Amino acid sequence: MKILSRLKNHLTAKPEVKLATYRSYGTASHLYLLGRAIDDDKLKMHEDQSFFRTLSNTYKQFDSYEIANAEIALELPNGTVLTEKTNRNGYFLFDKTISLNLKDFADEGGWVKLKVSFVNDVPNSIISHGNEFEAELLIPPLKASYGVISDIDDTILHTGVTSFLKWRLIKNSLFKNAHKRISLEGSPQFYRDLHAGKKGNEQNPIIYLSNSPWNLYQYLKLFLQVNDFPKGPILLRHFRTPFDKSLKPEKPHKQKEIINILKTYPHLNFILIGDSGEHDPAIYTEIAAQYPDRIIAIYLRSVKHRRQMQRVRSIVDNFETVPVLLVETSQQAQEHARENGFI
C-alpha cells in the first residue's frame, strides 16, 4: 500500500517549471535576449557520471514540456520592466530598443546581468527558483577591434556531421559526457588569442553559432567552459520535428543570425569561422559578398570527406572578395591571423 501511495503522489505531483535563458548580445540601447519557458529538468552533468546518467540527461533535454502563451517579465538594472509572451514552443524574445544605457551596468567583460520571471502563476505547475531567473547579455567594449562568429560542430568540437546518416553526430552529441568531449586541436588557445586581439586586451566578442537545437544549450555551454574557450553568446536553433507545422524560416538559421549581428554592430568587422562539412562555405561567402567591407577573413576547417571538399573547392577557389583559408589545424589559422595583424 505504501508503494501505491508513493506512486500516486508522484503521478499527481505538480511539475516544476523554469525560464531557461540563453547568453545573448546587445548594445548600450538595444537588447536581444532569447529564452524558453519549460519544465525544470534539473540536469546534473558531472565529470565522473555513468553512461546511464549521460543517457538520462540526454532524455531530459529533449523530453521537454514547453509553456505556450505565458507572459514573461524582463527587469532591467534600473527597475524598468518589459514584457513579452512565449510562442507555441515556449520561446520568448526581447528584441527592443530602450532608453537606458546598459553599458553603465556591464562588468569588466562587457556582461550585463538581467532578471526574468513569470508574470502569472503557471497552471498545474510549481515555479522553481522563487520565480527569479538570471539572464546575461554581452555588450562588446569600445576597444574591441573586431568580432568573431564561430560555428561549433566540427569547427571546435568533433561531431561527425558529415558521417553516413550522421550516426557519429548522434553518438557524439547524445551519448557522450560533455566533460569528456575534447576540443579540436589548438582551438581554445586560438580563440583566446582572437579574444585578446593584437593589443592583448581588446576583448573582441566571440559569438558561437550552431545548427544544434536549443535542447543542447547546457551541454554546449559546459563544453565551452570545460575547455576554456572565451565566454560568449551561444546561438542555436529550434528543434523541428516531422510533425512541426509552423512556418519554416525564409533564410537558414546561421545566415539570419549573422546578418542580425552585423546590423547590431555596424562599427565592427568580423571574422567568420566554420568548417567545410556542410553549408558554412556557401553561407559565409554569400554574406561576405553581401557585406564585403565587414568580413575581414573566413577560416574553414577541412573535413575528411572527398566529395564535400570538391564542392567546397568549387566555391572558395575563385572567391576573391575576402580572404578564405581552408585549414587543417588551428595553427594554420593562427599564422594567418598573426600575419594580418588580428592577433
Beta strands, then each sheet from edge to edge (+ up, - down):
strand 1: 16-21
strand 2: 24-26
strand 3: 30-39
strand 4: 71-75
strand 5: 81-85
strand 6: 91-97
strand 7: 111-118
strand 8: 126-127
strand 9: 133-138
strand 10: 147-151
strand 11: 206-213
strand 12: 234-237
strand 13: 270-275
strand 14: 295-301
strand 15: 324-327
sheet 1: 5+ 4- 7+ 9- 2- 3+ 1- 8-
sheet 2: 5+ 4- 7+ 9- 2- 3+ 6-
sheet 3: 12+ 11+ 10+ 13+ 14+ 15+
end
